[in-house]
Amino acid sequence: AMTATARELRAFNAGMQAVEHGLRVSVPTCAIWGDADETALRDWHYPWLRARVQDLDCHVLPHAGHLVHHDAPVAV
């Protein structure tokens, strides 16, 4: 599992670097964070998304972690 996760992360990071400067989203987009998420830190991801997504709507769900759809399925 650790090896698979590491490979997945390396592939994800390489893909994100490839589109870093050309990524622009022009459709309405909703981002949902759990306020207990320690994996995808909102303080880093929100400014990154804000710079690339024209119509961004963000919501922070209390007491939810990284798997926000499992922690707060009704809210999601």
mmCIF file of the N, C-alpha and C atoms, coordinates in Angstrom:
data_MODEL
# 
_entry.id   MODEL 
# 
loop_
_atom_site.group_PDB 
_atom_site.id 
_atom_site.type_symbol 
_atom_site.label_atom_id 
_atom_site.label_alt_id 
_atom_site.label_comp_id 
_atom_site.label_asym_id 
_atom_site.label_entity_id 
_atom_site.label_seq_id 
_atom_site.pdbx_PDB_ins_code 
_atom_site.Cartn_x 
_atom_site.Cartn_y 
_atom_site.Cartn_z 
_atom_site.occupancy 
_atom_site.B_iso_or_equiv 
_atom_site.pdbx_formal_charge 
_atom_site.auth_seq_id 
_atom_site.auth_comp_id 
_atom_site.auth_asym_id 
_atom_site.auth_atom_id 
_atom_site.pdbx_PDB_model_num 
ATOM 1   N N  . ALA A 1 1  ? 0.819   -1.189 0.000   1.00 0.00 ? 1  ALA A N  1 
ATOM 2   C CA . ALA A 1 1  ? 0.000   0.000  0.000   1.00 0.00 ? 1  ALA A CA 1 
ATOM 3   C C  . ALA A 1 1  ? 0.870   1.263  0.000   1.00 0.00 ? 1  ALA A C  1 
ATOM 4   N N  . MET A 1 2  ? 1.945   1.240  0.769   1.00 0.00 ? 2  MET A N  1 
ATOM 5   C CA . MET A 1 2  ? 2.837   2.413  0.836   1.00 0.00 ? 2  MET A CA 1 
ATOM 6   C C  . MET A 1 2  ? 3.486   2.674  -0.525  1.00 0.00 ? 2  MET A C  1 
ATOM 7   N N  . THR A 1 3  ? 3.921   1.622  -1.186  1.00 0.00 ? 3  THR A N  1 
ATOM 8   C CA . THR A 1 3  ? 4.544   1.773  -2.506  1.00 0.00 ? 3  THR A CA 1 
ATOM 9   C C  . THR A 1 3  ? 3.536   2.292  -3.518  1.00 0.00 ? 3  THR A C  1 
ATOM 10  N N  . ALA A 1 4  ? 2.326   1.748  -3.487  1.00 0.00 ? 4  ALA A N  1 
ATOM 11  C CA . ALA A 1 4  ? 1.288   2.200  -4.421  1.00 0.00 ? 4  ALA A CA 1 
ATOM 12  C C  . ALA A 1 4  ? 0.948   3.665  -4.173  1.00 0.00 ? 4  ALA A C  1 
ATOM 13  N N  . THR A 1 5  ? 0.842   4.052  -2.918  1.00 0.00 ? 5  THR A N  1 
ATOM 14  C CA . THR A 1 5  ? 0.540   5.442  -2.581  1.00 0.00 ? 5  THR A CA 1 
ATOM 15  C C  . THR A 1 5  ? 1.652   6.366  -3.045  1.00 0.00 ? 5  THR A C  1 
ATOM 16  N N  . ALA A 1 6  ? 2.887   5.965  -2.849  1.00 0.00 ? 6  ALA A N  1 
ATOM 17  C CA . ALA A 1 6  ? 4.028   6.787  -3.282  1.00 0.00 ? 6  ALA A CA 1 
ATOM 18  C C  . ALA A 1 6  ? 4.041   6.944  -4.798  1.00 0.00 ? 6  ALA A C  1 
ATOM 19  N N  . ARG A 1 7  ? 3.783   5.866  -5.523  1.00 0.00 ? 7  ARG A N  1 
ATOM 20  C CA . ARG A 1 7  ? 3.733   5.944  -6.991  1.00 0.00 ? 7  ARG A CA 1 
ATOM 21  C C  . ARG A 1 7  ? 2.603   6.868  -7.454  1.00 0.00 ? 7  ARG A C  1 
ATOM 22  N N  . GLU A 1 8  ? 1.461   6.732  -6.808  1.00 0.00 ? 8  GLU A N  1 
ATOM 23  C CA . GLU A 1 8  ? 0.317   7.574  -7.168  1.00 0.00 ? 8  GLU A CA 1 
ATOM 24  C C  . GLU A 1 8  ? 0.643   9.049  -6.928  1.00 0.00 ? 8  GLU A C  1 
ATOM 25  N N  . LEU A 1 9  ? 1.254   9.353  -5.798  1.00 0.00 ? 9  LEU A N  1 
ATOM 26  C CA . LEU A 1 9  ? 1.603   10.734 -5.484  1.00 0.00 ? 9  LEU A CA 1 
ATOM 27  C C  . LEU A 1 9  ? 2.627   11.293 -6.467  1.00 0.00 ? 9  LEU A C  1 
ATOM 28  N N  . ARG A 1 10 ? 3.630   10.497 -6.821  1.00 0.00 ? 10 ARG A N  1 
ATOM 29  C CA . ARG A 1 10 ? 4.625   10.969 -7.805  1.00 0.00 ? 10 ARG A CA 1 
ATOM 30  C C  . ARG A 1 10 ? 3.960   11.250 -9.149  1.00 0.00 ? 10 ARG A C  1 
ATOM 31  N N  . ALA A 1 11 ? 3.058   10.375 -9.572  1.00 0.00 ? 11 ALA A N  1 
ATOM 32  C CA . ALA A 1 11 ? 2.362   10.586 -10.846 1.00 0.00 ? 11 ALA A CA 1 
ATOM 33  C C  . ALA A 1 11 ? 1.467   11.823 -10.767 1.00 0.00 ? 11 ALA A C  1 
ATOM 34  N N  . PHE A 1 12 ? 0.766   11.990 -9.660  1.00 0.00 ? 12 PHE A N  1 
ATOM 35  C CA . PHE A 1 12 ? -0.090  13.161 -9.479  1.00 0.00 ? 12 PHE A CA 1 
ATOM 36  C C  . PHE A 1 12 ? 0.742   14.437 -9.525  1.00 0.00 ? 12 PHE A C  1 
ATOM 37  N N  . ASN A 1 13 ? 1.823   14.476 -8.782  1.00 0.00 ? 13 ASN A N  1 
ATOM 38  C CA . ASN A 1 13 ? 2.673   15.669 -8.751  1.00 0.00 ? 13 ASN A CA 1 
ATOM 39  C C  . ASN A 1 13 ? 3.248   15.987 -10.126 1.00 0.00 ? 13 ASN A C  1 
ATOM 40  N N  . ALA A 1 14 ? 3.668   14.973 -10.861 1.00 0.00 ? 14 ALA A N  1 
ATOM 41  C CA . ALA A 1 14 ? 4.198   15.194 -12.214 1.00 0.00 ? 14 ALA A CA 1 
ATOM 42  C C  . ALA A 1 14 ? 3.112   15.759 -13.122 1.00 0.00 ? 14 ALA A C  1 
ATOM 43  N N  . GLY A 1 15 ? 1.903   15.227 -13.009 1.00 0.00 ? 15 GLY A N  1 
ATOM 44  C CA . GLY A 1 15 ? 0.802   15.731 -13.821 1.00 0.00 ? 15 GLY A CA 1 
ATOM 45  C C  . GLY A 1 15 ? 0.441   17.165 -13.481 1.00 0.00 ? 15 GLY A C  1 
ATOM 46  N N  . MET A 1 16 ? 0.442   17.483 -12.206 1.00 0.00 ? 16 MET A N  1 
ATOM 47  C CA . MET A 1 16 ? 0.123   18.851 -11.793 1.00 0.00 ? 16 MET A CA 1 
ATOM 48  C C  . MET A 1 16 ? 1.193   19.830 -12.256 1.00 0.00 ? 16 MET A C  1 
ATOM 49  N N  . GLN A 1 17 ? 2.449   19.433 -12.214 1.00 0.00 ? 17 GLN A N  1 
ATOM 50  C CA . GLN A 1 17 ? 3.510   20.310 -12.707 1.00 0.00 ? 17 GLN A CA 1 
ATOM 51  C C  . GLN A 1 17 ? 3.362   20.559 -14.202 1.00 0.00 ? 17 GLN A C  1 
ATOM 52  N N  . ALA A 1 18 ? 2.895   19.559 -14.935 1.00 0.00 ? 18 ALA A N  1 
ATOM 53  C CA . ALA A 1 18 ? 2.736   19.700 -16.382 1.00 0.00 ? 18 ALA A CA 1 
ATOM 54  C C  . ALA A 1 18 ? 1.653   20.713 -16.745 1.00 0.00 ? 18 ALA A C  1 
ATOM 55  N N  . VAL A 1 19 ? 0.619   20.852 -15.909 1.00 0.00 ? 19 VAL A N  1 
ATOM 56  C CA . VAL A 1 19 ? -0.472  21.774 -16.230 1.00 0.00 ? 19 VAL A CA 1 
ATOM 57  C C  . VAL A 1 19 ? -0.452  23.041 -15.377 1.00 0.00 ? 19 VAL A C  1 
ATOM 58  N N  . GLU A 1 20 ? 0.507   23.149 -14.501 1.00 0.00 ? 20 GLU A N  1 
ATOM 59  C CA . GLU A 1 20 ? 0.554   24.236 -13.513 1.00 0.00 ? 20 GLU A CA 1 
ATOM 60  C C  . GLU A 1 20 ? 0.243   25.608 -14.091 1.00 0.00 ? 20 GLU A C  1 
ATOM 61  N N  . HIS A 1 21 ? 0.869   25.974 -15.181 1.00 0.00 ? 21 HIS A N  1 
ATOM 62  C CA . HIS A 1 21 ? 0.713   27.332 -15.690 1.00 0.00 ? 21 HIS A CA 1 
ATOM 63  C C  . HIS A 1 21 ? -0.411  27.471 -16.711 1.00 0.00 ? 21 HIS A C  1 
ATOM 64  N N  . GLY A 1 22 ? -0.879  26.360 -17.262 1.00 0.00 ? 22 GLY A N  1 
ATOM 65  C CA . GLY A 1 22 ? -1.912  26.447 -18.279 1.00 0.00 ? 22 GLY A CA 1 
ATOM 66  C C  . GLY A 1 22 ? -3.307  26.139 -17.781 1.00 0.00 ? 22 GLY A C  1 
ATOM 67  N N  . LEU A 1 23 ? -3.432  25.726 -16.531 1.00 0.00 ? 23 LEU A N  1 
ATOM 68  C CA . LEU A 1 23 ? -4.735  25.332 -16.010 1.00 0.00 ? 23 LEU A CA 1 
ATOM 69  C C  . LEU A 1 23 ? -5.600  26.547 -15.742 1.00 0.00 ? 23 LEU A C  1 
ATOM 70  N N  . ARG A 1 24 ? -6.737  26.616 -16.413 1.00 0.00 ? 24 ARG A N  1 
ATOM 71  C CA . ARG A 1 24 ? -7.724  27.667 -16.187 1.00 0.00 ? 24 ARG A CA 1 
ATOM 72  C C  . ARG A 1 24 ? -9.101  27.030 -16.309 1.00 0.00 ? 24 ARG A C  1 
ATOM 73  N N  . VAL A 1 25 ? -9.920  27.172 -15.295 1.00 0.00 ? 25 VAL A N  1 
ATOM 74  C CA . VAL A 1 25 ? -11.254 26.584 -15.275 1.00 0.00 ? 25 VAL A CA 1 
ATOM 75  C C  . VAL A 1 25 ? -12.261 27.722 -15.373 1.00 0.00 ? 25 VAL A C  1 
ATOM 76  N N  . SER A 1 26 ? -13.170 27.627 -16.330 1.00 0.00 ? 26 SER A N  1 
ATOM 77  C CA . SER A 1 26 ? -14.122 28.721 -16.543 1.00 0.00 ? 26 SER A CA 1 
ATOM 78  C C  . SER A 1 26 ? -15.562 28.320 -16.242 1.00 0.00 ? 26 SER A C  1 
ATOM 79  N N  . VAL A 1 27 ? -15.788 27.111 -15.757 1.00 0.00 ? 27 VAL A N  1 
ATOM 80  C CA . VAL A 1 27 ? -17.141 26.688 -15.382 1.00 0.00 ? 27 VAL A CA 1 
ATOM 81  C C  . VAL A 1 27 ? -17.300 26.833 -13.874 1.00 0.00 ? 27 VAL A C  1 
ATOM 82  N N  . PRO A 1 28 ? -18.520 27.071 -13.392 1.00 0.00 ? 28 PRO A N  1 
ATOM 83  C CA . PRO A 1 28 ? -18.718 27.165 -11.948 1.00 0.00 ? 28 PRO A CA 1 
ATOM 84  C C  . PRO A 1 28 ? -18.205 25.904 -11.244 1.00 0.00 ? 28 PRO A C  1 
ATOM 85  N N  . THR A 1 29 ? -17.443 26.094 -10.195 1.00 0.00 ? 29 THR A N  1 
ATOM 86  C CA . THR A 1 29 ? -16.791 24.991 -9.495  1.00 0.00 ? 29 THR A CA 1 
ATOM 87  C C  . THR A 1 29 ? -16.980 25.153 -7.990  1.00 0.00 ? 29 THR A C  1 
ATOM 88  N N  . CYS A 1 30 ? -17.274 24.055 -7.326  1.00 0.00 ? 30 CYS A N  1 
ATOM 89  C CA . CYS A 1 30 ? -17.443 24.061 -5.871  1.00 0.00 ? 30 CYS A CA 1 
ATOM 90  C C  . CYS A 1 30 ? -16.323 23.234 -5.247  1.00 0.00 ? 30 CYS A C  1 
ATOM 91  N N  . ALA A 1 31 ? -15.631 23.806 -4.286  1.00 0.00 ? 31 ALA A N  1 
ATOM 92  C CA . ALA A 1 31 ? -14.610 23.091 -3.513  1.00 0.00 ? 31 ALA A CA 1 
ATOM 93  C C  . ALA A 1 31 ? -15.128 22.953 -2.091  1.00 0.00 ? 31 ALA A C  1 
ATOM 94  N N  . ILE A 1 32 ? -14.964 21.760 -1.536  1.00 0.00 ? 32 ILE A N  1 
ATOM 95  C CA . ILE A 1 32 ? -15.426 21.498 -0.180  1.00 0.00 ? 32 ILE A CA 1 
ATOM 96  C C  . ILE A 1 32 ? -14.255 20.979 0.639   1.00 0.00 ? 32 ILE A C  1 
ATOM 97  N N  . TRP A 1 33 ? -13.998 21.626 1.758   1.00 0.00 ? 33 TRP A N  1 
ATOM 98  C CA . TRP A 1 33 ? -12.947 21.195 2.670   1.00 0.00 ? 33 TRP A CA 1 
ATOM 99  C C  . TRP A 1 33 ? -13.547 20.821 3.997   1.00 0.00 ? 33 TRP A C  1 
ATOM 100 N N  . GLY A 1 34 ? -12.918 19.857 4.642   1.00 0.00 ? 34 GLY A N  1 
ATOM 101 C CA . GLY A 1 34 ? -13.227 19.582 6.035   1.00 0.00 ? 34 GLY A CA 1 
ATOM 102 C C  . GLY A 1 34 ? -12.273 20.401 6.891   1.00 0.00 ? 34 GLY A C  1 
ATOM 103 N N  . ASP A 1 35 ? -12.768 20.996 7.935   1.00 0.00 ? 35 ASP A N  1 
ATOM 104 C CA . ASP A 1 35 ? -11.883 21.841 8.749   1.00 0.00 ? 35 ASP A CA 1 
ATOM 105 C C  . ASP A 1 35 ? -10.869 21.026 9.545   1.00 0.00 ? 35 ASP A C  1 
ATOM 106 N N  . ALA A 1 36 ? -11.024 19.709 9.556   1.00 0.00 ? 36 ALA A N  1 
ATOM 107 C CA . ALA A 1 36 ? -10.049 18.846 10.226  1.00 0.00 ? 36 ALA A CA 1 
ATOM 108 C C  . ALA A 1 36 ? -9.151  18.114 9.226   1.00 0.00 ? 36 ALA A C  1 
ATOM 109 N N  . ASP A 1 37 ? -9.164  18.532 7.965   1.00 0.00 ? 37 ASP A N  1 
ATOM 110 C CA . ASP A 1 37 ? -8.343  17.900 6.926   1.00 0.00 ? 37 ASP A CA 1 
ATOM 111 C C  . ASP A 1 37 ? -6.879  18.253 7.151   1.00 0.00 ? 37 ASP A C  1 
ATOM 112 N N  . GLU A 1 38 ? -6.051  17.240 7.339   1.00 0.00 ? 38 GLU A N  1 
ATOM 113 C CA . GLU A 1 38 ? -4.617  17.454 7.511   1.00 0.00 ? 38 GLU A CA 1 
ATOM 114 C C  . GLU A 1 38 ? -3.832  16.999 6.293   1.00 0.00 ? 38 GLU A C  1 
ATOM 115 N N  . THR A 1 39 ? -4.542  16.590 5.230   1.00 0.00 ? 39 THR A N  1 
ATOM 116 C CA . THR A 1 39 ? -3.889  16.102 4.014   1.00 0.00 ? 39 THR A CA 1 
ATOM 117 C C  . THR A 1 39 ? -3.828  17.185 2.947   1.00 0.00 ? 39 THR A C  1 
ATOM 118 N N  . ALA A 1 40 ? -4.960  17.796 2.640   1.00 0.00 ? 40 ALA A N  1 
ATOM 119 C CA . ALA A 1 40 ? -5.039  18.860 1.630   1.00 0.00 ? 40 ALA A CA 1 
ATOM 120 C C  . ALA A 1 40 ? -5.304  20.167 2.368   1.00 0.00 ? 40 ALA A C  1 
ATOM 121 N N  . LEU A 1 41 ? -4.255  20.839 2.733   1.00 0.00 ? 41 LEU A N  1 
ATOM 122 C CA . LEU A 1 41 ? -4.376  22.024 3.574   1.00 0.00 ? 41 LEU A CA 1 
ATOM 123 C C  . LEU A 1 41 ? -5.037  23.174 2.820   1.00 0.00 ? 41 LEU A C  1 
ATOM 124 N N  . ARG A 1 42 ? -6.111  23.667 3.385   1.00 0.00 ? 42 ARG A N  1 
ATOM 125 C CA . ARG A 1 42 ? -6.904  24.739 2.764   1.00 0.00 ? 42 ARG A CA 1 
ATOM 126 C C  . ARG A 1 42 ? -6.072  25.995 2.553   1.00 0.00 ? 42 ARG A C  1 
ATOM 127 N N  . ASP A 1 43 ? -5.193  26.312 3.480   1.00 0.00 ? 43 ASP A N  1 
ATOM 128 C CA . ASP A 1 43 ? -4.385  27.525 3.360   1.00 0.00 ? 43 ASP A CA 1 
ATOM 129 C C  . ASP A 1 43 ? -3.478  27.510 2.138   1.00 0.00 ? 43 ASP A C  1 
ATOM 130 N N  . TRP A 1 44 ? -3.134  26.332 1.636   1.00 0.00 ? 44 TRP A N  1 
ATOM 131 C CA . TRP A 1 44 ? -2.325  26.235 0.424   1.00 0.00 ? 44 TRP A CA 1 
ATOM 132 C C  . TRP A 1 44 ? -3.217  26.070 -0.800  1.00 0.00 ? 44 TRP A C  1 
ATOM 133 N N  . HIS A 1 45 ? -4.188  25.177 -0.729  1.00 0.00 ? 45 HIS A N  1 
ATOM 134 C CA . HIS A 1 45 ? -5.001  24.844 -1.902  1.00 0.00 ? 45 HIS A CA 1 
ATOM 135 C C  . HIS A 1 45 ? -5.955  25.958 -2.319  1.00 0.00 ? 45 HIS A C  1 
ATOM 136 N N  . TYR A 1 46 ? -6.540  26.656 -1.362  1.00 0.00 ? 46 TYR A N  1 
ATOM 137 C CA . TYR A 1 46 ? -7.503  27.698 -1.727  1.00 0.00 ? 46 TYR A CA 1 
ATOM 138 C C  . TYR A 1 46 ? -6.873  28.784 -2.596  1.00 0.00 ? 46 TYR A C  1 
ATOM 139 N N  . PRO A 1 47 ? -5.748  29.392 -2.226  1.00 0.00 ? 47 PRO A N  1 
ATOM 140 C CA . PRO A 1 47 ? -5.166  30.410 -3.102  1.00 0.00 ? 47 PRO A CA 1 
ATOM 141 C C  . PRO A 1 47 ? -4.783  29.848 -4.478  1.00 0.00 ? 47 PRO A C  1 
ATOM 142 N N  . TRP A 1 48 ? -4.328  28.607 -4.509  1.00 0.00 ? 48 TRP A N  1 
ATOM 143 C CA . TRP A 1 48 ? -3.960  27.972 -5.775  1.00 0.00 ? 48 TRP A CA 1 
ATOM 144 C C  . TRP A 1 48 ? -5.193  27.849 -6.664  1.00 0.00 ? 48 TRP A C  1 
ATOM 145 N N  . LEU A 1 49 ? -6.301  27.364 -6.098  1.00 0.00 ? 49 LEU A N  1 
ATOM 146 C CA . LEU A 1 49 ? -7.540  27.246 -6.862  1.00 0.00 ? 49 LEU A CA 1 
ATOM 147 C C  . LEU A 1 49 ? -8.087  28.611 -7.267  1.00 0.00 ? 49 LEU A C  1 
ATOM 148 N N  . ARG A 1 50 ? -8.100  29.556 -6.342  1.00 0.00 ? 50 ARG A N  1 
ATOM 149 C CA . ARG A 1 50 ? -8.630  30.893 -6.597  1.00 0.00 ? 50 ARG A CA 1 
ATOM 150 C C  . ARG A 1 50 ? -7.945  31.524 -7.807  1.00 0.00 ? 50 ARG A C  1 
ATOM 151 N N  . ALA A 1 51 ? -6.665  31.275 -7.967  1.00 0.00 ? 51 ALA A N  1 
ATOM 152 C CA . ALA A 1 51 ? -5.902  31.849 -9.080  1.00 0.00 ? 51 ALA A CA 1 
ATOM 153 C C  . ALA A 1 51 ? -6.237  31.186 -10.413 1.00 0.00 ? 51 ALA A C  1 
ATOM 154 N N  . ARG A 1 52 ? -6.842  29.999 -10.387 1.00 0.00 ? 52 ARG A N  1 
ATOM 155 C CA . ARG A 1 52 ? -7.059  29.247 -11.618 1.00 0.00 ? 52 ARG A CA 1 
ATOM 156 C C  . ARG A 1 52 ? -8.520  28.992 -11.967 1.00 0.00 ? 52 ARG A C  1 
ATOM 157 N N  . VAL A 1 53 ? -9.409  29.172 -11.002 1.00 0.00 ? 53 VAL A N  1 
ATOM 158 C CA . VAL A 1 53 ? -10.829 28.881 -11.219 1.00 0.00 ? 53 VAL A CA 1 
ATOM 159 C C  . VAL A 1 53 ? -11.613 30.187 -11.185 1.00 0.00 ? 53 VAL A C  1 
ATOM 160 N N  . GLN A 1 54 ? -12.189 30.515 -12.313 1.00 0.00 ? 54 GLN A N  1 
ATOM 161 C CA . GLN A 1 54 ? -12.881 31.796 -12.488 1.00 0.00 ? 54 GLN A CA 1 
ATOM 162 C C  . GLN A 1 54 ? -14.077 31.948 -11.542 1.00 0.00 ? 54 GLN A C  1 
ATOM 163 N N  . ASP A 1 55 ? -14.902 30.923 -11.419 1.00 0.00 ? 55 ASP A N  1 
ATOM 164 C CA . ASP A 1 55 ? -16.137 30.989 -10.622 1.00 0.00 ? 55 ASP A CA 1 
ATOM 165 C C  . ASP A 1 55 ? -16.074 29.917 -9.534  1.00 0.00 ? 55 ASP A C  1 
ATOM 166 N N  . LEU A 1 56 ? -15.326 30.217 -8.457  1.00 0.00 ? 56 LEU A N  1 
ATOM 167 C CA . LEU A 1 56 ? -15.072 29.248 -7.388  1.00 0.00 ? 56 LEU A CA 1 
ATOM 168 C C  . LEU A 1 56 ? -15.959 29.522 -6.185  1.00 0.00 ? 56 LEU A C  1 
ATOM 169 N N  . ASP A 1 57 ? -16.659 28.499 -5.752  1.00 0.00 ? 57 ASP A N  1 
ATOM 170 C CA . ASP A 1 57 ? -17.503 28.563 -4.558  1.00 0.00 ? 57 ASP A CA 1 
ATOM 171 C C  . ASP A 1 57 ? -16.920 27.579 -3.553  1.00 0.00 ? 57 ASP A C  1 
ATOM 172 N N  . CYS A 1 58 ? -16.493 28.047 -2.382  1.00 0.00 ? 58 CYS A N  1 
ATOM 173 C CA . CYS A 1 58 ? -15.858 27.182 -1.390  1.00 0.00 ? 58 CYS A CA 1 
ATOM 174 C C  . CYS A 1 58 ? -16.711 27.048 -0.142  1.00 0.00 ? 58 CYS A C  1 
ATOM 175 N N  . HIS A 1 59 ? -16.683 25.848 0.389   1.00 0.00 ? 59 HIS A N  1 
ATOM 176 C CA . HIS A 1 59 ? -17.393 25.557 1.629   1.00 0.00 ? 59 HIS A CA 1 
ATOM 177 C C  . HIS A 1 59 ? -16.463 24.777 2.549   1.00 0.00 ? 59 HIS A C  1 
ATOM 178 N N  . VAL A 1 60 ? -16.495 25.109 3.826   1.00 0.00 ? 60 VAL A N  1 
ATOM 179 C CA . VAL A 1 60 ? -15.722 24.395 4.832   1.00 0.00 ? 60 VAL A CA 1 
ATOM 180 C C  . VAL A 1 60 ? -16.713 23.719 5.770   1.00 0.00 ? 60 VAL A C  1 
ATOM 181 N N  . LEU A 1 61 ? -16.563 22.407 5.919   1.00 0.00 ? 61 LEU A N  1 
ATOM 182 C CA . LEU A 1 61 ? -17.473 21.656 6.768   1.00 0.00 ? 61 LEU A CA 1 
ATOM 183 C C  . LEU A 1 61 ? -16.810 21.362 8.110   1.00 0.00 ? 61 LEU A C  1 
ATOM 184 N N  . PRO A 1 62 ? -17.464 21.736 9.201   1.00 0.00 ? 62 PRO A N  1 
ATOM 185 C CA . PRO A 1 62 ? -16.890 21.507 10.526  1.00 0.00 ? 62 PRO A CA 1 
ATOM 186 C C  . PRO A 1 62 ? -16.802 20.012 10.851  1.00 0.00 ? 62 PRO A C  1 
ATOM 187 N N  . HIS A 1 63 ? -15.755 19.661 11.551  1.00 0.00 ? 63 HIS A N  1 
ATOM 188 C CA . HIS A 1 63 ? -15.551 18.299 12.069  1.00 0.00 ? 63 HIS A CA 1 
ATOM 189 C C  . HIS A 1 63 ? -15.337 17.271 10.972  1.00 0.00 ? 63 HIS A C  1 
ATOM 190 N N  . ALA A 1 64 ? -15.067 17.689 9.752   1.00 0.00 ? 64 ALA A N  1 
ATOM 191 C CA . ALA A 1 64 ? -14.824 16.752 8.655   1.00 0.00 ? 64 ALA A CA 1 
ATOM 192 C C  . ALA A 1 64 ? -13.338 16.749 8.324   1.00 0.00 ? 64 ALA A C  1 
ATOM 193 N N  . GLY A 1 65 ? -12.845 15.580 7.936   1.00 0.00 ? 65 GLY A N  1 
ATOM 194 C CA . GLY A 1 65 ? -11.441 15.445 7.570   1.00 0.00 ? 65 GLY A CA 1 
ATOM 195 C C  . GLY A 1 65 ? -11.256 15.439 6.061   1.00 0.00 ? 65 GLY A C  1 
ATOM 196 N N  . HIS A 1 66 ? -10.210 14.749 5.609   1.00 0.00 ? 66 HIS A N  1 
ATOM 197 C CA . HIS A 1 66 ? -9.867  14.726 4.187   1.00 0.00 ? 66 HIS A CA 1 
ATOM 198 C C  . HIS A 1 66 ? -10.932 14.012 3.351   1.00 0.00 ? 66 HIS A C  1 
ATOM 199 N N  . LEU A 1 67 ? -11.541 12.983 3.889   1.00 0.00 ? 67 LEU A N  1 
ATOM 200 C CA . LEU A 1 67 ? -12.586 12.255 3.162   1.00 0.00 ? 67 LEU A CA 1 
ATOM 201 C C  . LEU A 1 67 ? -13.942 12.837 3.535   1.00 0.00 ? 67 LEU A C  1 
ATOM 202 N N  . VAL A 1 68 ? -14.098 14.097 3.173   1.00 0.00 ? 68 VAL A N  1 
ATOM 203 C CA . VAL A 1 68 ? -15.265 14.870 3.598   1.00 0.00 ? 68 VAL A CA 1 
ATOM 204 C C  . VAL A 1 68 ? -16.576 14.215 3.164   1.00 0.00 ? 68 VAL A C  1 
ATOM 205 N N  . HIS A 1 69 ? -16.575 13.535 2.039   1.00 0.00 ? 69 HIS A N  1 
ATOM 206 C CA . HIS A 1 69 ? -17.796 12.874 1.570   1.00 0.00 ? 69 HIS A CA 1 
ATOM 207 C C  . HIS A 1 69 ? -18.183 11.684 2.459   1.00 0.00 ? 69 HIS A C  1 
ATOM 208 N N  . HIS A 1 70 ? -17.211 11.142 3.205   1.00 0.00 ? 70 HIS A N  1 
ATOM 209 C CA . HIS A 1 70 ? -17.526 10.082 4.180   1.00 0.00 ? 70 HIS A CA 1 
ATOM 210 C C  . HIS A 1 70 ? -17.892 10.689 5.536   1.00 0.00 ? 70 HIS A C  1 
ATOM 211 N N  . ASP A 1 71 ? -17.192 11.759 5.917   1.00 0.00 ? 71 ASP A N  1 
ATOM 212 C CA . ASP A 1 71 ? -17.415 12.376 7.223   1.00 0.00 ? 71 ASP A CA 1 
ATOM 213 C C  . ASP A 1 71 ? -18.718 13.171 7.286   1.00 0.00 ? 71 ASP A C  1 
ATOM 214 N N  . ALA A 1 72 ? -19.123 13.768 6.168   1.00 0.00 ? 72 ALA A N  1 
ATOM 215 C CA . ALA A 1 72 ? -20.332 14.592 6.135   1.00 0.00 ? 72 ALA A CA 1 
ATOM 216 C C  . ALA A 1 72 ? -21.089 14.381 4.834   1.00 0.00 ? 72 ALA A C  1 
ATOM 217 N N  . PRO A 1 73 ? -21.555 13.160 4.584   1.00 0.00 ? 73 PRO A N  1 
ATOM 218 C CA . PRO A 1 73 ? -22.180 12.848 3.280   1.00 0.00 ? 73 PRO A CA 1 
ATOM 219 C C  . PRO A 1 73 ? -23.433 13.666 2.994   1.00 0.00 ? 73 PRO A C  1 
ATOM 220 N N  . VAL A 1 74 ? -24.209 13.946 3.988   1.00 0.00 ? 74 VAL A N  1 
ATOM 221 C CA . VAL A 1 74 ? -25.447 14.710 3.759   1.00 0.00 ? 74 VAL A CA 1 
ATOM 222 C C  . VAL A 1 74 ? -25.102 16.142 3.324   1.00 0.00 ? 74 VAL A C  1 
ATOM 223 N N  . ALA A 1 75 ? -24.123 16.737 3.959   1.00 0.00 ? 75 ALA A N  1 
ATOM 224 C CA . ALA A 1 75 ? -23.724 18.099 3.602   1.00 0.00 ? 75 ALA A CA 1 
ATOM 225 C C  . ALA A 1 75 ? -23.117 18.158 2.217   1.00 0.00 ? 75 ALA A C  1 
ATOM 226 N N  . VAL A 1 76 ? -22.341 17.139 1.870   1.00 0.00 ? 76 VAL A N  1 
ATOM 227 C CA . VAL A 1 76 ? -21.719 17.109 0.533   1.00 0.00 ? 76 VAL A CA 1 
ATOM 228 C C  . VAL A 1 76 ? -22.781 16.931 -0.513  1.00 0.00 ? 76 VAL A C  1 
# 
